[in-house]
Amino acid sequence: MSAATSRFLITGSMGCIGAWVLRNLLDDGAHIVATDLSIPDDKSTTRPGLLLDNDELARVHWQSLDVTDANAVNSLVSEHKPTHIVHLAGLQIPFCKADPTMGAMVNVVGTVNVFEAARNNNVRGLTYASSVGVLGAPELYPDRALTDADLPMPNNLYGVYKMANENTAKVYWQDWQVGSVGLRPYVVYGAGRDQGMTADLAKACLAVAAGKPFHIRFDGPVTVQHANDVARIFIDSASVEYQGAGVFNLRNDVIEVAEFVALVKELYPDANITFEQNNPLPFPADFDDAGIQGVLQRVAHTPLKKAITSDVEHFTQLLNSGRLTTESLNS
Ligand SMILES: NC(=O)c1ccc[n+]([C@@H]2O[C@H](COP(=O)([O-])OP(=O)(O)OC[C@H]3O[C@@H](n4cnc5c(N)ncnc54)[C@H](O)[C@@H]3O)[C@@H](O)[C@H]2O)c1
């Protein structure tokens, strides 16, 4: 099915990855139903507003949707009959910790509701966001790039809920042949990444554009993916209409934070970016993405240097046009 004849429904469209999914789908010419918990009238300062101009924002069909409401999810899917769904709505690690019941409602029940709606309405392709958060502490794993087959051993509720999503997908395939692809991003960077510690690489690029100092709060080796590439991989994975319940690691770049900072300084000698020493993230660092490479003809991957320069340029434009402030650097 060509992109132009596809109808995509996105959950979590106001989020970082959601915004980049919209950018890519508009470029593809797909029909888009973009949903999130609430949709403001003025979208110019939302995350999609960082990537879409006002005409493009107006071309998207926006619809508020709470994924915890099973009837609302099913009604919307049955009304719009999407051929494909990209399910990104979710609460991140700190929010699941602060409110475990709400975390489970959104991340677990919300995902069941999306699968149920896909089953009832014969959706052809479904991708959903899992996470490297399904894995446990690095010392639990062998010292090599982890494959899709390495055992999930989550040590926080977010990871437990994402693991429930992966197992939900397996049962929907086994019992009702609802095919899906679950993807496990790690440190996603790019415009729109503004919350949580792992947003610090994106914030560092914003700081460079603004001529401000910035301190990245972690170090060590990490797997990083640009949000534009992640969005493309979500769309492409839905478009292949996968027959099974695939769960795949993403890789793209594995770097030391020190290398990232050195690269930024090489590109922008005046940049004042530092990082916290001896404070690695509590997840394994390196992933083998042979699984997703086997599913897609090409896994989107922007080289790091190119991604950093285009992000700094993009942030500069956004700051100059007033669509973005440096407020997120302080949180
Ligand atoms: N960004 C990363 O580094 C990363 C890494 C691994 C996994 N993920 C997963 O990818 C997905 C998207 O990530 P993101 O960075 O775009 O997240 P984000 O936090 O920027 O966006 C999530 C969106 O979900 C929406 N949402 C929350 N509750 C909802 C509800 N009840 N109904 C409908 N929408 C609701 C929020 O309003 C928000 O717009 C998430 O599921 C996240 O867990 C992200």
The ligand as an ORCA input file, in Angstrom:
! r2SCAN-3c Opt
* xyz 0 1
  N      11.878      9.682     24.034
  C      12.590      8.612     24.385
  O      13.809      8.724     24.592
  C      11.925      7.261     24.483
  C      12.711      6.149     24.727
  C      12.102      4.902     24.837
  C      10.727      4.777     24.697
  N       9.962      5.871     24.473
  C       8.491      5.708     24.354
  O       8.060      6.263     23.136
  C       6.757      6.850     23.296
  C       6.790      8.283     22.814
  O       7.874      8.942     23.469
  P       7.964     10.526     23.476
  O       9.361     10.889     23.825
  O       7.329     11.086     22.266
  O       7.058     10.810     24.768
  P       6.367     12.147     25.237
  O       6.288     12.077     26.723
  O       7.013     13.332     24.592
  O       4.901     11.992     24.617
  C       3.952     11.110     25.095
  C       2.575     11.673     24.756
  O       1.583     10.792     25.316
  C       0.499     11.605     25.703
  N      -0.376     10.950     26.675
  C      -0.148     10.765     27.998
  N      -1.228     10.180     28.568
  C      -2.134      9.994     27.581
  C      -3.440      9.450     27.538
  N      -4.052      8.981     28.648
  N      -4.071      9.384     26.342
  C      -3.477      9.869     25.227
  N      -2.259     10.429     25.208
  C      -1.589     10.476     26.375
  C       1.154     12.850     26.285
  O       0.240     13.936     26.328
  C       2.326     13.069     25.353
  O       2.022     13.983     24.325
  C       6.394      6.713     24.774
  O       5.536      5.614     24.925
  C       7.728      6.458     25.444
  O       7.585      5.685     26.606
  C      10.531      7.114     24.352
*
